Each structure stands twice: as C-alpha cells, then as structure tokens.
Amino acid sequence: TCTEGVAISDLHVTFEELPALPRTTLTLKLWDFGGQTEYYTTHVAFLDTRCLYILVWDASGAQLDPEGTHGVSFWLYSIQTHAPHATVIIVGSKAEHGSIAH
C-alpha cells in the first residue's frame, strides 16, 4: 500500500516453538514515514498510542539541524503529543561514517 510520504508493508515473523503454542506467525505492520518536512503535517494523523515507534536517524553528522539531531526532537515531540504512552526506540544509523558531535 502506498500513501504519499508513507510506505506501508507487512513483515511476517514465524515462531516455530513457543511454550504451549503451536507454530505461530505474527504479522507486523511497518509504516515508513518519509523524512521530508513537507509530509510532517500529515504524519500526525497516523500516530497512535498502540504502536511501537522505531525512530531511525542518520548519526553520521552530515546535514545536522541546529540541535544536531536530524529532527529527532521533532519526532519525539510529535509522538509524545499524539501518542503519549507509546514506546519509542531510537536508532542512530551510519554512526561509523562520522561523528554525531559538531
């Protein structure tokens, strides 16, 4: 499924042996929000407390915003505002290519 600025896909994870359960397959719904600022206002419509958020940002130091966070603060504030009890995992990618210090 494709919404402008949002890529939606399914990830099927199968567990062969869980205690007291037969073979179990979970379907995870993955929503990849485009990081472009022109999509920010529409993304909040999709935020929900019943979700696990994995916030991935380029930690290489390239093109940092004034806070040095690539918009991490914006996303954390948006999630806190629109999904206040949701769980967020922050992942810095490409850290081996540079420094997050500036």
Sequence and secondary structure as in RCSB ss.txt:
>XXXX:A:sequence
TCTEGVAISDLHVTFEELPALPRTTLTLKLWDFGGQTEYYTTHVAFLDTRCLYILVWDASGAQLDPEGTHGVSFW
LYSIQTHAPHATVIIVGSKAEHGSIAH
>XXXX:A:secstr
 EETTEEEEEEEEEES BTTB SEEEEEEEEEE   GGGHHHHGGG  TTSEEEEEEETT TT  TTSSTTHHHH
HHHHHHHSTT EEEEEEESGGGS S  
